[in-house]
Amino acid sequence: PLVFDVSILGERFLLFKKYTDSLMSVLRYCFVFQFSLLYIGASDDGPLKLLPNDYFDLVVIDECAQALEASCWIPLMKAPKCILAGDHKQLPPTIISHKAAANGLSLSLMERLIQKYGEQVVRMLTVQYRMHNAIMQWASKQMYGGRLVAHKMVATHLLMDLPGVDSTEETTIPLLLIDTSGCGLLEIDEEDEQSKGNKGTVSLMGGKV
């Protein structure tokens, strides 16, 4: 006959109750929380299930344009207001299923709201702190209506301005374009992978860097 020690269930229940009680004691006295959507949004079994709806005053979801809309709704249920931060003109949500993408899952909540309500719900941050002005210009004109500008600390910054970097042809210009057409640098396709590789390009760029 099958023998099962039911006391194990009791021990596990007590451990789980101790865990939830301690988690609630933390949640109850904290005013600001930071969670990963991977942790709380992909499943309804995360720590937020212990809290009632509208528990928080405000929910902020960063990089929302790359998040699945379904994963956003669990935290959104916990506050009456939200701020969605991100850039819907960059990378979309990662969808493995082509069928799911075709049925609309690849459309982020941020992009859907912008399509429905337009610029009235958008506040664009127009100053960027990463790129030289010459590198930024194409994206600014093609994607942001020319509204994107470079901060003065990076607008004219070059590699040669960094400590220990010599002044060479590559370090005195902000952007170097290399035409590899006709050079036999063939792309590598991996099965079940959407990304592509090119060992020849890597070797070429390694020499430049």
Secondary structure, 3 states (H helix, E strand, C coil): CCCCCCHHHHHHHHHHHHHHHHHHHHHHCCCCCCCCHHHHCCCCCCHHHHCCCCCCCCEEECCHHHCCHHHHHHHHCCCCCEEECCCCCCCCCCCCCHHHHHHHHCCCHHHHHHHHHHHHHCCCCCEECCCCHHHHHHHHHHHCCCCCEECHHHHCCCHHHCCCCCCCCCCCCCCCCCCCCCCCCCCEECCCCCCEECHHHHHHHHHHC
